[in-house]
Structure formats: C-alpha cells, structure tokens
C-alpha cells in the first residue's frame, strides 16, 4: 500500500515538455536556420572571390621572381611557364594561359571561369594594387565581373 502511494507521488512530481513548449522550440530553431543559411551562402561566395584574387596576386608575385631571375626575357610570361620553371607551385583557379607582362608594374591578363557562383572573373591589365583596391564582394557578383584599373 505504501508503495502505491509513493508511486503516485513520484508520478505527480515528474516534469516534462508540453506539446506547446516543444512547438515553440521548433519554431525558434526554424527562425535561426532561416537567418543563418543565407548568411553562410554569402560567406562562401565572398571566400571564393577573395581566393581568386589571392591566386592572381600569387601569380603576379611569382612573375616578379621570374623576371628578377630572367631580366633578358622579352615577352610576357604565362602561368604554365611559371609552373614549369618552378616559380609557382599552383596557380589556383588562374588558367595556364593567363599572362603577366614584363613591364613594371607587372600586369595580369586572364579569365577565371565559374569563379563565383557560375560567373566569370576577368583580370584585365591589373597590378597587385588594382586587385587589392577592388572592393566588390563575391556575394554581390551577379554577372561576369572584370577586375581592372578602374575597379573600386
């Protein structure tokens, strides 16, 4: 008898979540997810674009080393040549046919297909300073984009 009374008391003292509380938690999680998912997408696109710009700077720096070692070179150097001569381990997304001019400051010409989202990014006669001055965010690119001497 005593056990039955104790069991009833224990059952009354048990606490749990009601259906309303559970639904409130689910709604809050859905709101947080709705805010976070687009923000994560923007971060990814910005990172991809910044990565392409960093690849361009890396190629320009490798070309500077190449021209320092080869001052009698007459033409622009391609990314493939920089990799072949071990001035560049990898060009990232910069294609092998992209060219860096001999003139100082060095200028990069090249086109990166599907760099951000599905759009092309073109380096059009740009120096390292031009790339660094470009303030466009990858998440704002909604068409083919060209980084050139006027980019801001």
ABEGO torsion letter per residue (X at the ends): XAAAAAAAAAAAABBBBBAAAAAAAAAAAAAAAAAAAAAAAAAAAAAAAAAAAAAAAAAAAAAAAAAAABAABABBBBAAAAAAAGABABAEABBAABBBBABOBBBBBBBBBGABEABBBBBBGBBAAAAAABABBAAABABBBBBBAABX
